[in-house]
């Protein structure tokens, strides 16, 4: 027979749980504030270097193009079958936590390469045209891999699956990083365009995986494959455009 729970002990456990919850929420809030402060500092430094108007100028069409480009490279719909393999045995709350963690990591990576992509090139001493050409080749390889390679089954703990391999490299891999670095070095693209496009792509990722079970049931395996092939074609076209732009920069191509 189980002994009755001590009211004082029960109250103490509730107080401990409440303190832990408050601490977790305050910790998340502090991290969010630090990220916002870091973004503002980087934007202020960029505005001092490039001018306020060029840094904060917004082209809605350009931001929409960046959203489509990043969504095609990330291809969250094509990653749904792999996602469901890893989280299929989890509860609804467990899947929600995986989606939130995965999206948070993806957002962090997108912001890092959107804000620090250009300084990274300068520190490494890499020419933009060279990086664009190499990035185009990487995207071509990714497109071919998405088109012809079958899904790889990996054995990984549930605690780590949200970060590796779901957030990276399945979603934010070398292709996404390359695209962000190239975008931040294009004269016609402001950092605000890249940030808005990255944010919209991250929102697309969250919505796709949040409603993953409904989407999977609605589209079925064949529908998922068909949409993934469409994203692959878009990705290959973007890669070809990047290679062509690098050849133009080198003077190899004339038009």
Secondary structure, DSSP 8 states (H G I E B T S, - for coil): ------HHHHHHHHHHHHHHHHHHHHHHHHHHHHHHHHHHHHHHHHHHHH-HHHHH---HHHHHHHHHHHHHHH-TTTTHHHHHHHHTTS-HHHHHHHHHHHHHHHHHHHHHHHHHHHHHHHHHT--HHHHHHHHHHHHHHHHHHHHH---------HHHHIIIIIIIIIIS-HHHHHHHHHHTT-TT--HHHHHHHHHHHHHHHHHHHHTHHHHHHHHHHHHHHHHHHHHHHHHHHHHHHHHHHHHHHHTS---
